[in-house]
């Protein structure tokens, strides 16, 4: 498979530090909660520091290229728990989306003014994840690009 060539780069950033995966949502105190929410908030702060004036692309069809350098190593034949490509992708796709808005407040909030990469993750038509394990300097590289006629 050839590496996708972006028509228009919307975001290209490298975030140093260990990459994060989406943890399974949990049930507690009568409601469902996301145990990854603090990690997502930390990532959003890192993204805001790297790209302070980021505004979501509201209409374009989007592609994502996610490259992960993880310090964890899989031992002969074993799997690194929860560090699979789809859990990385779920975490970063969710963290780059606008905040969830309750239905009764949707008409009061302009999503185009939120700090996010896209207006809705259903705009993402292609995604590619590459994980390198056993790296001495863990980091995440994210390339988000518009798909379509140039």
Secondary structure by P-SEA (a helix, b strand, c coil): ccccccccccbbbbbccbbbbbccccccccbbbbcaaaaaaaaaaaaaaacccccccccccbbbbbbbbcccccccccccccccaaaaaaaaaaaacccccccccccccccccccccccccccccbbbbbbbccccccbbbbbbbbbccc
